[in-house]
Amino acid sequence: MSEHQTIKLHRCRFVDWSPSSVTALAFPPALLPPQKFIDDALPILAVGRANGNIEMRKWVGSCPPNMTQQGWVIKQ
């Protein structure tokens, strides 16, 4: 008699990822008179890469004193 044993298998793939350096950062022109930006009122950040890609990023997070979970993410 032969016993069947199950083997757990984890498959993964490796992506040929070659990062591209940041060559430019830009915000839209400031509004006059100057305004305080809060939460979603921050403008979009454009990030230019050396390979020609342009990423539009949006600020996510909260205002001080809660300084957790904030940063620029790609706008979808």
Contact map, one row per residue, 1 for C-alpha under 8 A:
1110000000000000000000000000000000000000000000000000000000000000000000000000
1111000000000000000000000000000000000000000000000000000000000000000000000000
1111100000000000000000000000000000000000000000000000000000000000000000000000
0111110000000000000000000000000000000000000000000000000000000000000000000000
0011111000000000000000000000000000000000000000000000000000000000000000000000
0001111100000000000000000000000000000000000000000000000000000000000000000000
0000111110000000000000000000000000000000000000000000000000000000000000000000
0000011111000000000000000000000000000000000000000000000000000000000000000000
0000001111100000000000000000000000000000000000000000000000000000000000000000
0000000111110000000000000000000000000000000000000000000000000000000000000000
0000000011111000000000000000000000000000000000000000000000000000000000000000
0000000001111100000000000000000000000000000000000000000000000000000000000000
0000000000111110000000000000000000000000000000000000000000000000000000000000
0000000000011111000000000000000000000000000000000000000000000000000000000000
0000000000001111100000000000000000000000000000000000000000000000000000000000
0000000000000111110000000000000000000000000000000000000000000000000000000000
0000000000000011111000000000000000000000000000000000000000000000000000000000
0000000000000001111100000000000000000000000000000000000000000000000000000000
0000000000000000111110000000000000000000000000000000000000000000000000000000
0000000000000000011111000000000000000000000000001110000000000000000000000000
0000000000000000001111100000000000000000000000001100000000000000000000000000
0000000000000000000111111000000000000000000000111100000000000000000000000000
0000000000000000000011111000000000000000000000111100000000000000000000000000
0000000000000000000001111100000000000000000000111000000000000000000000000000
0000000000000000000001111110000000000000000011110000000000000000000000000000
0000000000000000000000011111000000000000000011100000000000000000000000000000
0000000000000000000000001111100000000000001111000000000000000000000000000000
0000000000000000000000000111110000000000001110000000000000000000000000000000
0000000000000000000000000011111000000000000000000000000000000000000000000000
0000000000000000000000000001111101000000000000000000000000000000000000000000
0000000000000000000000000000111111100000000000000000000000000000000000000000
0000000000000000000000000000011111100000000000000000000000000000000000000000
0000000000000000000000000000001111100000000000000000000000000000000000000000
0000000000000000000000000000011111110000000000000000000000000000000000000000
0000000000000000000000000000001111111000000000000000000000000000000000000000
0000000000000000000000000000000001111100000000000000000000000000000000000000
0000000000000000000000000000000000111111110000000000000000000000000000000000
0000000000000000000000000000000000011111110000000000000000000010000000000000
0000000000000000000000000000000000001111110000000000000000111110000000000000
0000000000000000000000000000000000001111110000000000000000110000000000000000
0000000000000000000000000000000000001111111000000000000000000000000000000000
0000000000000000000000000000000000001111111100000000000001100000000000000000
0000000000000000000000000011000000000000111110000000000001100000000000000000
0000000000000000000000000011000000000000011111000000000111100000000000000000
0000000000000000000000001111000000000000001111100000000111000000000000000000
0000000000000000000000001110000000000000000111110000011110000000000000000000
0000000000000000000001111100000000000000000011111000011110000000000000000000
0000000000000000000001111000000000000000000001111101111000000000000000000000
0000000000000000000111110000000000000000000000111111110000000000000000000000
0000000000000000000111100000000000000000000000011111100000000000000000000000
0000000000000000000100000000000000000000000000001111100000000000000000000000
0000000000000000000000000000000000000000000000011111110000000000000000000000
0000000000000000000000000000000000000000000000011111111000000000000000000000
0000000000000000000000000000000000000000000001111001111100000000000000000000
0000000000000000000000000000000000000000000001110000111110000000000000000100
0000000000000000000000000000000000000000000111100000011111000000000000000110
0000000000000000000000000000000000000000000111100000001111100000000000011110
0000000000000000000000000000000000000000011110000000000111110000000000011110
0000000000000000000000000000000000000011011100000000000011111000000001111000
0000000000000000000000000000000000000011000000000000000001111100000011111000
0000000000000000000000000000000000000010000000000000000000111110001111100000
0000000000000000000000000000000000000010000000000000000000011111011111000000
0000000000000000000000000000000000000110000000000000000000001111111000000000
0000000000000000000000000000000000000000000000000000000000000111111000000000
0000000000000000000000000000000000000000000000000000000000000011111000000000
0000000000000000000000000000000000000000000000000000000000000111111100000000
0000000000000000000000000000000000000000000000000000000000001111111111000000
0000000000000000000000000000000000000000000000000000000000001100011111000000
0000000000000000000000000000000000000000000000000000000000011100001111100000
0000000000000000000000000000000000000000000000000000000000111100001111110000
0000000000000000000000000000000000000000000000000000000000111000000011111000
0000000000000000000000000000000000000000000000000000000011110000000001111100
0000000000000000000000000000000000000000000000000000000011110000000000111110
0000000000000000000000000000000000000000000000000000001111000000000000011111
0000000000000000000000000000000000000000000000000000000111000000000000001111
0000000000000000000000000000000000000000000000000000000000000000000000000111
